[in-house]
Amino acid sequence: MPLPYLNKRVISNYFRTDCPRQLVLLLYPHNKRYEPERSALGMPPKAVGRTGMNALTEEGGRWEQAKLQDLEQTFGSDAVLGAKTGNDFQDQKLVDVIERAAPGVFLVRPAYEVGETFKRAMTIDAMSAQYDLAFAKLIPDLIQVIDPIAVGRIVEADGTVHEPDGRIGLRVIDVKMTAEPSASYFAEITYYSLALAGWLHDQKLADKYAVVAEAAIWPGSHEAAAIVKLQAEKRKTACQATVEELRGALDIDIETLEIDVFAPRLRYFFNVELRDALKGPWRDQDYHVSTACSGCEYLGYSWNPSVEPHAEHCMPRAAADGHLSSIAFLPRGARRALGDRNLIQADALANLAPNDQAFDCHPKLRATRTVVAGRAQSLANRTSSIPLVREPLPYSRVGRTSACISPRTLMSAVVLRWLSVSVVSPRSMIKWSGWMPKCLSTIPAVQKVSGVNY
C-alpha cells in the first residue's frame, strides 16, 4: 500500500491556502503508484486546470534556467558547479558534489534526503513511523558556499539560531519568477535549510559545514539582474568585476529570509497541522471555498464547460452541504465564529435578520451584516437579482452605496459564465475587442441594463 508522501509542493500549497482538506489530498499524488490507494479512499480526481496555468509553470522553469545561466556567465563556470544537458542545468546528488564545496562556489540543483536528524529535531520521528510518512528529496535551485569569516548566523535542524563558529557556511537560494515572494516560498526555503542542517549531521559533515540562517529567494524582475548589469558596466571600461563586487550585486538581487519567524511556524505545521491531517479521514477535514482556492486542482469550478466537476470537489461539495463558504466573500474566521454559535449552514444564516446578535461575533460580519444576510437568503431562495432604478434617487441617498443600477448607467452587470481569463496575443485581443460588442448586442438584458445600443 502506498504511503502518504510529503514533498515541498505540499507544504508550499498549504502555506498558501491554509486548507487541511487540500493537504490530505496532495499527500497522495496522482500517479500510477498512488491511484489505487486514492480510489480506495474515494479521493476525487484532479479538475481541469485554469487556462494559462501550465504556461506559467513552464515560463517559471525557463526563468530559473535563465538566472542560473546569468550566474554562470558572471561568476564563471568554475564557480558554478552543476550538471548540464545542453544549456540547461539538471539535478545532481549533493553527496557527490559536497567535497568540491569550497567558499565562493555555487552548487546548482543539489538533491538531498530528509533524514533522521531533521525528524528528531522536529519531534516528528515517531509520527513519521506511525503513519509511514515518506519524504521526497529536496532540490533547492542553489546552495551558496560562504567563507567562515563572512557567515552571519547559523541555523540548526530544530530551527535554533546562533552566532558563527568557524564552519563553512551553506546558504539556500531558490529562484522564483514572481517579483514579490509570498509566505509559501519562504516556508519552502525554511524547510530546505532545516533539512539541510539535519543532512549534514547524517552525513557526518556538520563539523565542517553549517547552514546559514539567511536563506534567500531570488525573485523575478523586469530589469536585468544586478550581477549582469554590474558585469556590463565593467566591460564598458575594459575592467572585470571582482568576486566581492559580484557578491555585493547578488545580495541586491536576492531577498533574505527571517528564519526566526518561519522556523517556529514550520515546526507547528509538522507537529500539529500535518499530524491532524494524517490521523483523520480526509472527508472530515475542514475546508473553506474562497478566492485563495483559484489555483487548486480540487476546487471544482468549471474552467472548461464541457467537463463536469466531481461531486467531491469543494465547490460542488459546499453547494450540496449548504456550507457557509458558499456565501461569497465570507472570511474563514467569520465562518468559524458562526460555527461556535452552531450556525454551520447557509440556510441557518438566511433565517436571521440583519440585526441579529449572531452578526456581532466577528468584525467582518458586523460591518457587512446586511450584505451577508442578503446573500444567504439569495442562496436559500436560489434567486439573485439587481433591480433597476425607475425613479431618481432621493437626495438623502445620493452618494450612498446602493444595490440598484440606473438604466442610464454605462456599467454592465453581466458576467458571461463561459468567458475565462486566458493568455492571448495582441492580434487575438484586437479581434476579440471587435467581436465582443456584436456578441453583447444579441443579449437584450445588456441593452436594457446599460442603455447603450451596440
TILUM-873353 format. One record per residue: residue in one letter; y, x, z of N, C-alpha, C in turn. Coordinates in steps of 0.2 Angstrom, whole numbers, padded with zeros to 4 digits, always signed. Example, Ala and Ser with C-alpha at 12.3 -4.5 7.8 and 13.67 -1.06 7.14 Angstrom:
REM residues 2
A-0028+0066+0039-0022+0062+0039-0016+0066+0039;S-0011+0064+0035-0005+0068+0036+0000+0064+0039;
This chain:
REM residues 454
M-0006+0004+0000+0000+0000+0000+0006+0004+0000;P+0011+0003-0005+0017+0007-0005+0021+0007+0002;L+0024+0012+0004+0028+0012+0010+0036+0011+0008;P+0039+0008+0013+0047+0007+0012+0050+0014+0010;Y+0054+0014+0006+0056+0021+0003+0064+0021+0003;L+0066+0026+0007+0074+0027+0008+0076+0032+0004;N+0081+0030-0001+0085+0035-0004+0092+0035-0003;K+0096+0039-0006+0103+0039-0004+0107+0033-0007;R+0104+0030-0013+0107+0024-0015+0106+0018-0011;V+0101+0018-0007+0100+0013-0002+0106+0013+0003;I+0107+0019+0006+0112+0020+0011+0119+0019+0008;S+0120+0021+0002+0127+0020-0001+0128+0013-0002;N+0123+0009-0005+0124+0002-0006+0125-0002+0001;Y+0122+0000+0006+0123-0003+0012+0130-0002+0015;F+0132+0004+0015+0139+0005+0017+0144+0002+0013;R+0142+0000+0007+0147-0004+0003+0147-0011+0004;T+0141-0014+0005+0141-0021+0006+0140-0024+0013;D+0137-0019+0017+0135-0021+0024+0130-0027+0024;C+0125-0027+0019+0121-0033+0018+0114-0031+0020;P+0111-0034+0026+0104-0032+0028+0099-0035+0023;R+0100-0040+0020+0096-0043+0015+0095-0038+0009;Q+0100-0036+0007+0100-0031+0001+0097-0025+0003;L+0098-0023+0009+0095-0016+0012+0087-0017+0012;V+0084-0022+0014+0077-0023+0014+0075-0023+0006;L+0078-0027+0002+0076-0027-0005+0076-0021-0008;L+0081-0016-0007+0081-0010-0010+0076-0005-0007;L+0074-0006-0001+0069-0002+0001+0062-0002-0002;Y+0061-0007-0007+0055-0007-0011+0058-0007-0018;P+0058-0001-0021+0061+0000-0028+0057-0004-0033;H+0060-0005-0039+0057-0009-0045+0054-0003-0049;N+0048-0002-0048+0044+0002-0052+0036+0000-0052;K+0032+0003-0056+0025+0001-0056+0022+0002-0049;R+0023+0007-0046+0020+0008-0039+0022+0002-0034;Y+0028+0000-0034+0030-0005-0029+0030-0012-0031;E+0029-0014-0038+0029-0021-0040+0024-0025-0037;P+0018-0022-0036+0013-0027-0032+0015-0028-0025;E+0018-0024-0022+0020-0025-0015+0026-0030-0015;R+0030-0029-0019+0036-0034-0020+0034-0041-0021;S+0029-0041-0026+0026-0048-0027+0022-0051-0021;A+0019-0047-0018+0015-0049-0012+0020-0052-0006;L+0026-0048-0006+0031-0050-0001+0035-0056-0003;G+0034-0058-0010+0039-0063-0013+0046-0061-0014;M+0047-0055-0015+0054-0052-0017+0056-0054-0024;P+0062-0056-0025+0064-0058-0032+0065-0052-0036;P+0065-0053-0043+0066-0048-0047+0074-0046-0048;K+0075-0041-0051+0082-0039-0052+0085-0044-0057;A+0092-0046-0056+0095-0050-0060+0098-0046-0066;V+0100-0050-0071+0103-0046-0077+0110-0044-0074;G+0111-0037-0076+0117-0034-0073+0124-0036-0077;R+0129-0035-0074+0136-0036-0077+0137-0032-0083;T+0140-0035-0088+0142-0031-0094+0146-0025-0092;G+0144-0019-0095+0148-0013-0094+0146-0009-0088;M+0141-0012-0083+0139-0008-0078+0135-0002-0080;N+0131-0002-0085+0127+0003-0087+0131+0008-0090;A+0136+0006-0094+0141+0011-0097+0145+0015-0092;L+0146+0012-0086+0150+0015-0081+0145+0021-0078;T+0139+0019-0077+0134+0024-0074+0133+0030-0079;E+0133+0028-0085+0132+0034-0090+0138+0038-0090;E+0144+0035-0090+0150+0039-0090+0151+0043-0084;G+0148+0040-0078+0149+0044-0072+0144+0051-0073;G+0139+0050-0076+0134+0056-0077+0138+0061-0082;R+0141+0059-0087+0145+0063-0091+0151+0067-0087;W+0154+0063-0083+0159+0066-0079+0157+0071-0075;E+0151+0070-0071+0148+0075-0067+0147+0081-0071;Q+0144+0081-0077+0142+0087-0081+0148+0090-0083;A+0154+0087-0084+0160+0090-0086+0163+0094-0081;K+0163+0091-0075+0165+0095-0069+0161+0101-0067;L+0155+0101-0068+0150+0107-0067+0152+0112-0072;Q+0153+0110-0078+0155+0115-0083+0162+0118-0082;D+0166+0114-0080+0173+0117-0078+0172+0122-0073;L+0168+0121-0068+0166+0126-0063+0163+0132-0065;E+0159+0131-0070+0155+0137-0073+0160+0141-0077;Q+0165+0138-0081+0169+0141-0085+0175+0145-0081;T+0177+0142-0075+0182+0146-0072+0179+0151-0067;F+0174+0150-0063+0171+0154-0058+0166+0159-0062;G+0164+0157-0067+0159+0162-0071+0152+0160-0070;S+0148+0161-0075+0141+0159-0074+0137+0163-0068;D+0139+0169-0067+0136+0172-0061+0137+0169-0054;A+0142+0165-0054+0144+0162-0048+0141+0155-0047;V+0139+0152-0053+0137+0145-0053+0129+0145-0055;L+0125+0145-0050+0118+0145-0050+0115+0139-0052;G+0112+0137-0058+0109+0131-0059+0104+0132-0065;A+0100+0127-0066+0095+0126-0071+0098+0122-0077;K+0098+0124-0083+0101+0121-0088+0097+0119-0094;T+0097+0113-0097+0094+0111-0103+0100+0110-0108;G+0100+0115-0113+0106+0114-0117+0112+0116-0113;N+0117+0111-0113+0123+0112-0109+0123+0108-0103;D+0118+0104-0101+0118+0100-0096+0114+0104-0090;F+0117+0103-0084+0113+0106-0078+0108+0101-0076;Q+0102+0103-0074+0097+0099-0071+0095+0101-0064;D+0091+0097-0061+0089+0098-0054+0085+0104-0053;Q+0086+0107-0047+0082+0113-0046+0080+0113-0038;K+0075+0116-0036+0072+0116-0029+0077+0121-0025;L+0080+0119-0020+0084+0123-0016+0080+0129-0013;V+0073+0128-0011+0069+0133-0008+0069+0139-0013;D+0069+0137-0020+0068+0143-0025+0075+0147-0026;V+0081+0144-0024+0087+0147-0026+0091+0149-0019;I+0088+0147-0013+0092+0149-0007+0093+0156-0006;E+0088+0160-0008+0088+0168-0007+0094+0171-0011;R+0096+0167-0016+0102+0170-0020+0109+0167-0018;A+0108+0164-0012+0114+0160-0009+0119+0165-0006;A+0122+0169-0009+0127+0174-0006+0134+0171-0006;P+0138+0173-0002+0145+0170-0001+0149+0170-0008;G+0152+0165-0010+0156+0165-0016+0152+0161-0022;V+0146+0160-0021+0142+0156-0027+0141+0149-0025;F+0140+0145-0030+0138+0138-0030+0131+0137-0032;L+0128+0133-0029+0121+0130-0030+0121+0123-0033;V+0119+0123-0040+0120+0117-0043+0114+0112-0043;R+0115+0106-0041+0110+0101-0040+0103+0103-0037;P+0104+0106-0031+0098+0109-0027+0095+0103-0023;A+0088+0102-0024+0084+0097-0021+0081+0100-0015;Y+0081+0096-0010+0078+0097-0003+0075+0091+0000;E+0070+0092+0005+0067+0087+0008+0070+0085+0014;V+0070+0078+0016+0072+0076+0023+0066+0078+0028;G+0067+0082+0032+0062+0085+0036+0062+0082+0043;E+0057+0085+0047+0056+0083+0054+0061+0084+0059;T+0065+0090+0058+0070+0092+0062+0076+0086+0062;F+0077+0084+0056+0083+0079+0055+0080+0072+0058;K+0074+0070+0057+0071+0064+0060+0072+0064+0068;R+0070+0070+0071+0070+0071+0078+0078+0071+0080;A+0082+0074+0076+0089+0074+0078+0092+0067+0078;M+0090+0063+0073+0092+0056+0073+0089+0051+0077;T+0083+0054+0081+0079+0050+0085+0076+0044+0081;I+0073+0046+0075+0070+0041+0071+0063+0043+0069;D+0061+0049+0072+0054+0051+0071+0049+0046+0072;A+0049+0043+0078+0044+0038+0080+0045+0032+0075;M+0051+0029+0074+0052+0024+0070+0049+0025+0063;S+0050+0031+0060+0048+0033+0053+0040+0033+0053;A+0037+0035+0058+0030+0035+0059+0027+0028+0060;Q+0030+0024+0064+0028+0017+0065+0028+0012+0058;Y+0034+0013+0054+0034+0009+0048+0032+0013+0042;D+0029+0019+0043+0028+0023+0037+0033+0024+0032;L+0039+0025+0035+0045+0026+0031+0045+0032+0027;A+0046+0032+0020+0046+0038+0016+0053+0039+0014;F+0055+0046+0013+0061+0048+0012+0062+0051+0005;A+0066+0049+0001+0067+0053-0006+0070+0059-0005;K+0069+0064-0010+0073+0070-0010+0080+0069-0010;L+0084+0074-0007+0091+0073-0008+0093+0079-0013;I+0098+0077-0017+0100+0081-0023+0108+0081-0023;P+0112+0084-0019+0119+0084-0020+0121+0088-0026;D+0127+0087-0029+0129+0090-0035+0130+0097-0034;L+0133+0099-0028+0134+0106-0027+0133+0108-0020;I+0131+0114-0019+0132+0117-0012+0136+0124-0013;Q+0142+0124-0010+0146+0130-0010+0144+0134-0004;V+0143+0141-0006+0141+0146-0001+0148+0149+0001;I+0149+0149+0008+0155+0152+0010+0154+0158+0015;D+0159+0163+0014+0159+0169+0019+0159+0167+0026;P+0156+0170+0031+0156+0168+0038+0164+0168+0040;I+0168+0172+0038+0175+0173+0041+0179+0167+0038;A+0177+0163+0033+0180+0158+0030+0178+0151+0032;V+0172+0151+0036+0169+0145+0039+0174+0142+0044;G+0175+0135+0043+0179+0132+0048+0175+0129+0054;R+0172+0124+0053+0167+0121+0059+0160+0120+0056;I+0156+0120+0060+0148+0119+0059+0146+0113+0061;V+0142+0109+0057+0139+0103+0060+0131+0104+0060;E+0128+0101+0065+0121+0101+0066+0118+0095+0064;A+0111+0095+0064+0107+0089+0061+0109+0083+0065;D+0110+0083+0071+0112+0077+0075+0119+0075+0075;G+0123+0078+0071+0130+0076+0070+0135+0080+0074;T+0132+0084+0079+0137+0088+0084+0141+0093+0080;V+0147+0094+0081+0151+0099+0078+0153+0105+0083;H+0153+0111+0080+0155+0116+0085+0159+0122+0081;E+0161+0127+0084+0165+0132+0080+0160+0137+0077;P+0163+0141+0072+0158+0145+0068+0155+0151+0073;D+0149+0153+0071+0146+0158+0075+0144+0164+0071;G+0147+0165+0065+0145+0171+0061+0140+0170+0056;R+0137+0164+0055+0132+0162+0050+0136+0161+0043;I+0132+0162+0038+0135+0160+0031+0135+0152+0031;G+0141+0150+0028+0142+0143+0028+0139+0139+0021;L+0137+0134+0022+0134+0130+0016+0138+0123+0016;R+0142+0122+0011+0146+0116+0010+0144+0111+0005;V+0142+0105+0006+0140+0100+0001+0146+0097-0002;I+0146+0097-0009+0151+0094-0013+0148+0089-0018;D+0150+0083-0018+0147+0078-0023+0153+0076-0028;V+0151+0076-0034+0156+0074-0039+0156+0067-0040;K+0162+0063-0040+0162+0056-0042+0167+0055-0047;M+0166+0050-0051+0171+0048-0056+0177+0045-0053;T+0176+0041-0048+0182+0037-0045+0187+0041-0042;A+0193+0039-0043+0199+0043-0040+0200+0042-0033;E+0198+0037-0030+0198+0035-0023+0191+0034-0020;P+0189+0040-0017+0182+0039-0014+0181+0034-0009;S+0176+0030-0009+0175+0025-0004+0171+0027+0002;A+0170+0023+0007+0167+0025+0013+0159+0026+0011;S+0157+0023+0006+0150+0024+0005+0148+0031+0002;Y+0153+0034-0002+0152+0040-0004+0153+0045+0002;F+0157+0044+0006+0157+0049+0012+0151+0048+0016;A+0148+0042+0017+0141+0041+0020+0136+0045+0017;E+0136+0046+0010+0131+0050+0006+0132+0057+0008;I+0138+0060+0008+0138+0067+0009+0137+0069+0017;T+0138+0064+0021+0136+0065+0028+0129+0065+0029;Y+0125+0061+0025+0118+0061+0025+0116+0068+0022;Y+0118+0070+0017+0117+0076+0014+0117+0082+0019;S+0123+0082+0022+0125+0088+0026+0120+0088+0032;L+0119+0082+0036+0115+0082+0042+0108+0084+0040;A+0105+0081+0034+0098+0083+0032+0098+0090+0030;L+0103+0093+0027+0103+0100+0025+0102+0104+0031;A+0106+0102+0037+0106+0106+0043+0099+0106+0046;G+0095+0100+0046+0089+0100+0048+0084+0104+0043;W+0085+0104+0037+0081+0108+0032+0081+0115+0034;L+0087+0118+0035+0087+0125+0037+0083+0127+0043;H+0083+0122+0048+0078+0124+0053+0071+0123+0051;D+0069+0118+0047+0062+0118+0045+0060+0124+0041;Q+0065+0127+0037+0063+0132+0033+0064+0139+0036;K+0066+0139+0043+0067+0145+0047+0073+0149+0044;L+0078+0146+0042+0084+0149+0039+0090+0148+0043;A+0089+0144+0048+0095+0142+0052+0098+0148+0056;D+0095+0154+0056+0098+0160+0059+0103+0163+0055;K+0102+0162+0048+0106+0165+0043+0112+0160+0040;Y+0110+0154+0039+0114+0149+0036+0116+0143+0041;A+0122+0141+0040+0124+0135+0044+0128+0130+0039;V+0128+0123+0041+0131+0118+0036+0138+0117+0039;V+0143+0118+0034+0150+0117+0036+0151+0110+0037;A+0155+0108+0042+0157+0101+0043+0161+0098+0038;E+0165+0102+0035+0170+0099+0030+0166+0098+0023;A+0161+0094+0023+0158+0092+0016+0164+0088+0012;A+0163+0088+0006+0168+0086+0001+0166+0081-0005;I+0171+0077-0007+0170+0073-0013+0175+0077-0018;W+0172+0078-0024+0176+0080-0030+0178+0074-0034;P+0184+0070-0033+0185+0064-0036+0187+0065-0043;G+0187+0059-0047+0190+0059-0054+0197+0059-0054;S+0200+0061-0060+0207+0062-0061+0209+0061-0068;H+0215+0058-0070+0217+0058-0077+0219+0064-0079;E+0221+0069-0075+0223+0076-0077+0217+0081-0076;A+0218+0086-0079+0213+0092-0079+0212+0094-0072;A+0206+0097-0070+0205+0099-0064+0210+0105-0062;A+0212+0106-0056+0217+0111-0054+0214+0118-0055;I+0207+0119-0055+0205+0126-0057+0205+0127-0064;V+0205+0122-0068+0206+0123-0076+0213+0124-0077;K+0218+0120-0074+0225+0122-0075+0227+0128-0073;L+0224+0131-0067+0226+0137-0065+0224+0143-0070;Q+0217+0142-0072+0215+0147-0077+0219+0147-0083;A+0221+0141-0086+0225+0141-0092+0232+0144-0091;E+0235+0143-0085+0242+0146-0083+0241+0154-0083;K+0236+0156-0080+0235+0163-0080+0234+0166-0087;R+0230+0163-0091+0229+0166-0098+0235+0166-0102;K+0240+0162-0101+0246+0162-0104+0250+0169-0103;T+0249+0171-0097+0252+0178-0095+0247+0184-0096;A+0241+0182-0099+0236+0188-0100+0234+0190-0094;C+0233+0186-0089+0230+0188-0082+0224+0184-0081;Q+0220+0186-0076+0214+0182-0074+0215+0180-0067;A+0213+0173-0065+0214+0171-0059+0209+0174-0054;T+0211+0176-0048+0207+0179-0043+0202+0174-0040;V+0197+0176-0037+0192+0171-0034+0196+0168-0028;E+0200+0171-0025+0204+0167-0019+0208+0162-0022;E+0212+0163-0028+0216+0158-0031+0212+0152-0034;L+0206+0154-0036+0201+0148-0039+0199+0144-0033;R+0197+0147-0027+0195+0143-0022+0201+0139-0019;G+0207+0142-0019+0213+0138-0017+0214+0132-0022;A+0213+0133-0028+0213+0127-0033+0208+0122-0032;L+0202+0124-0030+0196+0120-0029+0198+0115-0023;D+0201+0118-0018+0202+0115-0012+0207+0109-0014;I+0212+0110-0019+0216+0105-0021+0212+0099-0024;D+0207+0101-0028+0203+0096-0032+0199+0091-0027;I+0196+0094-0022+0192+0090-0018+0195+0087-0012;E+0191+0082-0009+0194+0078-0004+0188+0079+0002;T+0190+0082+0007+0185+0083+0013+0184+0077+0017;L+0178+0078+0021+0176+0073+0025+0177+0073+0032;E+0179+0068+0036+0180+0068+0043+0173+0066+0046;I+0169+0072+0046+0162+0070+0048+0161+0068+0056;D+0166+0069+0060+0166+0067+0067+0166+0059+0067;V+0169+0056+0061+0169+0049+0061+0162+0046+0058;F+0160+0049+0053+0154+0046+0049+0147+0048+0052;A+0147+0054+0056+0140+0056+0058+0138+0050+0064;P+0142+0048+0068+0140+0043+0073+0138+0036+0069;R+0142+0035+0064+0141+0029+0060+0134+0029+0057;L+0132+0035+0054+0126+0036+0051+0120+0035+0056;R+0121+0038+0062+0116+0038+0067+0115+0030+0069;Y+0120+0026+0069+0120+0019+0071+0116+0016+0065;F+0117+0017+0059+0113+0015+0054+0106+0016+0055;F+0104+0022+0056+0097+0024+0056+0094+0020+0063;N+0097+0020+0068+0094+0018+0074+0094+0011+0076;V+0099+0007+0072+0100+0000+0074+0099-0004+0067;E+0103-0003+0062+0103-0007+0056+0096-0006+0052;L+0094+0000+0051+0088+0001+0047+0082-0001+0051;R+0082+0000+0058+0076-0002+0062+0076-0010+0062;D+0081-0013+0062+0081-0021+0062+0079-0023+0055;A+0081-0020+0050+0078-0021+0043+0071-0020+0042;L+0068-0015+0045+0061-0014+0044+0056-0018+0048;K+0059-0021+0054+0054-0024+0059+0054-0032+0057;G+0059-0035+0053+0059-0042+0052+0057-0044+0045;P+0055-0050+0044+0053-0052+0037+0060-0052+0033;W+0059-0050+0027+0066-0049+0023+0069-0056+0022;R+0066-0062+0022+0069-0068+0021+0073-0070+0027;D+0072-0067+0033+0076-0068+0039+0082-0064+0040;Q+0083-0059+0035+0089-0055+0036+0095-0059+0034;D+0100-0057+0037+0107-0060+0036+0110-0058+0029;Y+0114-0063+0027+0117-0061+0020+0123-0065+0020;H+0128-0063+0016+0134-0067+0015+0137-0066+0008;V+0137-0071+0004+0140-0070-0003+0147-0070-0003;S+0149-0064-0006+0157-0063-0006+0158-0059-0012;T+0165-0057-0013+0167-0053-0019+0163-0046-0018;A+0161-0043-0012+0158-0037-0012+0151-0037-0015;C+0149-0043-0017+0142-0043-0020+0142-0043-0027;S+0148-0042-0030+0148-0042-0038+0144-0038-0041;G+0142-0032-0039+0138-0027-0042+0131-0027-0040;C+0129-0032-0036+0122-0032-0033+0117-0035-0038;E+0111-0032-0038+0106-0034-0043+0103-0041-0040;Y+0104-0043-0034+0101-0049-0032+0106-0055-0030;L+0112-0054-0033+0117-0059-0032+0115-0066-0035;G+0113-0066-0041+0111-0072-0044+0116-0076-0048;Y+0121-0072-0050+0127-0075-0054+0124-0074-0062;S+0126-0080-0065+0123-0080-0072+0128-0076-0077;W+0128-0069-0076+0132-0065-0081+0129-0066-0088;N+0123-0067-0089+0120-0069-0095+0118-0077-0095;P+0121-0081-0098+0120-0088-0098+0113-0090-0100;S+0109-0086-0104+0103-0088-0106+0097-0086-0101;V+0099-0082-0096+0094-0080-0090+0096-0085-0084;E+0090-0088-0082+0091-0092-0076+0090-0088-0070;P+0095-0088-0065+0094-0084-0059+0087-0086-0055;H+0085-0082-0051+0079-0083-0047+0081-0087-0041;A+0077-0091-0039+0078-0096-0033+0080-0092-0027;E+0077-0085-0026+0078-0081-0020+0084-0077-0021;H+0088-0077-0027+0094-0073-0027+0099-0076-0023;C+0104-0073-0021+0108-0075-0015+0112-0081-0017;M+0115-0081-0023+0119-0087-0024+0115-0094-0024;P+0110-0094-0028+0106-0100-0028+0103-0101-0021;R+0101-0096-0017+0099-0097-0010+0104-0100-0006;A+0110-0098-0006+0116-0100-0002+0117-0107-0004;A+0117-0109-0011+0118-0116-0013+0113-0121-0010;A+0106-0118-0010+0101-0123-0008+0101-0123+0000;D+0103-0118+0003+0103-0119+0011+0110-0122+0013;G+0115-0123+0009+0121-0125+0012+0124-0120+0016;H+0123-0113+0014+0126-0108+0018+0133-0108+0018;L+0136-0106+0024+0143-0106+0024+0147-0101+0019;S+0144-0096+0017+0147-0092+0012+0148-0095+0006;S+0145-0101+0005+0146-0105-0001+0153-0107-0002;I+0157-0107+0004+0164-0109+0004+0168-0103+0002;A+0171-0103-0004+0175-0097-0007+0179-0094-0002;F+0179-0087-0002+0183-0083+0002+0183-0084+0009;L+0177-0087+0012+0176-0087+0019+0174-0080+0021;P+0177-0077+0026+0175-0070+0028+0169-0070+0032;R+0165-0065+0032+0159-0064+0036+0160-0065+0043;G+0166-0062+0046+0167-0063+0053+0168-0070+0055;A+0172-0074+0050+0173-0081+0051+0167-0085+0051;R+0162-0083+0047+0156-0087+0047+0152-0086+0053;R+0152-0080+0056+0148-0078+0062+0151-0082+0068;A+0158-0082+0068+0161-0086+0073+0160-0093+0073;L+0159-0096+0067+0157-0103+0067+0150-0104+0069;G+0146-0099+0067+0139-0099+0069+0138-0099+0077;D+0142-0095+0080+0142-0095+0088+0143-0102+0090;R+0147-0107+0086+0148-0114+0088+0143-0118+0085;N+0137-0115+0083+0132-0119+0080+0134-0123+0073;L+0139-0120+0070+0141-0123+0064+0139-0118+0058;I+0133-0119+0055+0130-0114+0051+0129-0117+0044;Q+0131-0123+0042+0131-0125+0036+0137-0128+0033;A+0139-0128+0027+0145-0130+0024+0146-0138+0025;D+0140-0142+0025+0141-0149+0026+0144-0150+0033;A+0142-0146+0038+0144-0147+0045+0152-0146+0046;L+0154-0141+0042+0161-0140+0042+0165-0145+0038;A+0162-0148+0033+0165-0154+0029+0167-0160+0033;N+0163-0161+0038+0164-0167+0043+0170-0166+0048;L+0173-0160+0048+0178-0158+0053+0185-0159+0050;A+0189-0162+0054+0196-0162+0052+0200-0156+0052;P+0205-0154+0048+0208-0148+0049+0211-0146+0055;N+0212-0151+0060+0215-0149+0066+0209-0148+0072;D+0203-0148+0069+0198-0147+0074+0198-0140+0078;Q+0196-0140+0084+0196-0134+0088+0192-0128+0085;A+0187-0130+0081+0182-0125+0078+0186-0120+0074;F+0191-0122+0071+0195-0118+0066+0199-0113+0070;D+0199-0114+0077+0203-0109+0081+0199-0103+0083;C+0193-0102+0081+0188-0097+0083+0189-0091+0079;H+0193-0091+0074+0194-0084+0070+0201-0085+0067;P+0204-0079+0067+0211-0079+0064+0212-0082+0057;K+0207-0080+0053+0207-0082+0046+0206-0090+0045;L+0202-0092+0050+0201-0100+0050+0207-0103+0052;R+0211-0100+0057+0217-0103+0060+0222-0104+0054;A+0222-0098+0050+0228-0098+0045+0226-0102+0039;T+0220-0104+0038+0218-0107+0032+0214-0113+0033;R+0215-0116+0039+0211-0122+0041+0210-0128+0036;T+0216-0129+0033+0216-0135+0028+0213-0133+0022;V+0214-0127+0020+0210-0125+0013+0203-0125+0014;V+0201-0122+0020+0193-0121+0021+0190-0128+0022;A+0193-0132+0026+0191-0139+0026+0190-0143+0020;G+0195-0142+0016+0195-0145+0009+0190-0142+0005;R+0189-0136+0005+0183-0133+0001+0177-0135+0003;A+0176-0135+0010+0169-0138+0012+0168-0145+0010;Q+0173-0149+0010+0172-0156+0008+0171-0157+0001;S+0174-0152-0003+0173-0152-0011+0165-0150-0012;L+0163-0146-0008+0156-0144-0009+0151-0149-0007;A+0153-0153-0001+0149-0158+0001+0149-0164-0004;N+0155-0165-0007+0155-0171-0012+0153-0169-0019;R+0152-0162-0020+0151-0160-0027+0157-0162-0032;T+0163-0161-0029+0169-0163-0033+0174-0158-0032;S+0178-0156-0038+0183-0152-0037+0188-0154-0042;S+0195-0154-0040+0200-0156-0045+0207-0153-0043;I+0211-0153-0048+0218-0150-0047+0222-0156-0049;P+0225-0160-0045+0229-0166-0048+0235-0164-0051;L+0237-0167-0056+0243-0166-0060+0249-0170-0056;V+0255-0167-0056+0261-0170-0053+0264-0174-0058;R+0265-0181-0056+0268-0185-0061+0275-0186-0060;E+0277-0185-0054+0284-0185-0052+0287-0179-0049;P+0293-0178-0050+0296-0171-0047+0295-0171-0040;L+0294-0165-0037+0293-0164-0030+0299-0165-0026;P+0298-0168-0020+0304-0169-0016+0307-0162-0014;Y+0314-0163-0013+0317-0156-0011+0314-0153-0005;S+0311-0157+0000+0308-0154+0006+0302-0150+0004;R+0299-0151-0002+0293-0147-0003+0294-0142-0008;V+0300-0141-0011+0302-0136-0016+0301-0129-0012;G+0297-0124-0016+0296-0118-0013+0290-0117-0009;R+0287-0123-0007+0281-0123-0003+0274-0122-0007;T+0269-0120-0004+0263-0120-0008+0260-0127-0009;S+0258-0128-0015+0255-0135-0017+0249-0134-0021;A+0244-0138-0020+0238-0138-0024+0239-0142-0030;C+0245-0144-0032+0246-0148-0038+0249-0144-0044;I+0248-0146-0050+0250-0142-0056+0255-0147-0059;S+0261-0145-0061+0265-0149-0065+0263-0149-0072;P+0264-0155-0076+0262-0155-0083+0266-0150-0087;R+0272-0148-0084+0277-0144-0088+0276-0137-0087;T+0271-0135-0083+0270-0128-0082+0267-0125-0088;L+0268-0118-0088+0264-0114-0094+0258-0111-0091;M+0256-0113-0085+0250-0109-0082+0244-0114-0084;S+0238-0111-0086+0232-0114-0087+0228-0113-0082;A+0224-0118-0079+0220-0118-0074+0212-0118-0076;V+0211-0117-0082+0204-0117-0085+0201-0110-0085;V+0195-0110-0082+0191-0103-0082+0185-0105-0086;L+0184-0101-0091+0178-0103-0095+0172-0099-0092;R+0167-0103-0091+0161-0101-0087+0157-0095-0091;W+0158-0096-0098+0154-0091-0102+0158-0085-0104;L+0164-0084-0101+0168-0079-0103+0167-0073-0097;S+0165-0068-0099+0164-0062-0094+0167-0056-0096;V+0169-0052-0091+0173-0046-0092+0168-0041-0096;S+0170-0038-0101+0166-0033-0104+0171-0027-0107;V+0168-0021-0109+0172-0016-0111+0172-0017-0119;V+0178-0018-0122+0179-0019-0129+0184-0014-0132;S+0183-0013-0138+0188-0008-0142+0194-0012-0143;P+0200-0008-0144+0206-0011-0146+0206-0016-0152;R+0202-0014-0157+0201-0018-0163+0198-0025-0161;S+0193-0025-0157+0190-0031-0154+0195-0035-0150;M+0199-0032-0147+0204-0035-0142+0209-0039-0147;I+0211-0036-0152+0216-0039-0157+0213-0045-0160;K+0206-0045-0162+0203-0051-0165+0202-0056-0159;W+0201-0054-0153+0200-0059-0148+0206-0063-0146;S+0212-0059-0146+0218-0062-0145+0220-0067-0150;G+0218-0066-0156+0219-0071-0162+0215-0077-0162;W+0209-0076-0159+0204-0081-0159+0205-0086-0153;M+0207-0083-0147+0207-0087-0141+0212-0093-0142;P+0218-0093-0144+0222-0099-0145+0219-0105-0149;K+0215-0103-0154+0211-0108-0158+0206-0111-0154;C+0203-0107-0150+0197-0110-0146+0200-0115-0141;L+0206-0112-0137+0209-0117-0132+0212-0123-0135;S+0214-0123-0142+0217-0129-0145+0212-0134-0145;T+0205-0133-0145+0200-0138-0146+0198-0141-0139;I+0201-0139-0134+0200-0141-0127+0206-0146-0125;P+0205-0152-0125+0210-0157-0123+0213-0156-0116;A+0209-0154-0112+0211-0153-0105+0216-0147-0104;V+0215-0142-0109+0220-0137-0109+0227-0139-0111;Q+0227-0143-0116+0234-0146-0119+0237-0150-0114;K+0233-0154-0110+0235-0159-0105+0238-0155-0099;V+0235-0150-0097+0237-0146-0091+0243-0142-0093;S+0243-0138-0098+0248-0133-0100+0254-0136-0103;G+0253-0141-0107+0259-0144-0110+0261-0140-0116;V+0256-0136-0119+0258-0132-0124+0252-0134-0130;N+0255-0134-0136+0250-0135-0142+0249-0129-0145;Y+0243-0127-0145+0241-0120-0149+0241-0121-0156;
